């Protein structure tokens, strides 16, 4: 998700629990030739072979995960910054909506993309792995608050509402979360190639059917514009909100809607890796993506910020951005709750 709100959705998936070490080892035991993903940058560079062990957090070393085996463990420079329970466990449980290519998406049973690559780089600084589990985007925060995940890394836009646990009307509905901001992006309009419906901007969508991912920043943009349409005496936008952006694009491809409003990295990737779509107009409401952590886990938050700063400094962060064609959204340093 622009932001994703503020992010932005696919076929519904229920957030699952963390995989066991045994399951991870079975996955990592698959021959390398069968575990090779093809990455595509937004600039259109295709066929960059990426071995899955470099993408799937947890496949670095087959030794015991206790104390971060395979990631330096207690010898890693930032290991001692982590909460004791994570140091002892040896991995961080990460919730993610893996249908947001190129930020995160599923390649077979693996979750790959920019977010897993950045997490992989951070794991080398922290001495523990990052274990990604797929879930439905608008349920990730609730799942984290109940203890299913330690953090969320899912192209999630850092917004004041999420920080303070507010609903669309400003009512307090949750504890809120803290964000470690690591990327900047806005929402974009994706239309069919050639723009047959002559879509210009969201202001031209009054009375039209438009798709988006539920619970994202793009969804919020359409809600606000609908109110503006009605206020000016026109019909509101018929917003079709889906669990995933993949579903929204299918709806656009079949002609059921005139546009799909999505985060820029996702929209641009869809346009540049196929012949069905194009992006029109400028990005809307650019805002930071953040790694979300519970409000009461300042220790994990600060450890993640330090690890992110370290990978920005050593160049591995920039390398990941270039690989996925998202360098325009890069940040010079991480911030806490910069979306406020």
Secondary structure by P-SEA (a helix, b strand, c coil): ccccccccccccccccccccaaaaaaaaaccccccbbbbbcccccccccccccccccccccccccccccccccccccccccccaaaaaacbbbbbbcccccccccccccccccaaaaaaaaaaaaacbbbbbbbccccaaaaaaaaccccccccccccccccccccccccccccccccccccbbbbbbbbbccccccccccccccccbbbbbbcccaaaaaaaaaaaaaaaaccccccccccccaaaaaaaaaacccccccccaaaaaaaaaacccccccccccbbbbbbbccccccaaaaaaaaaaaaaaaaaaaaaaaaaaacccccccccccccccc
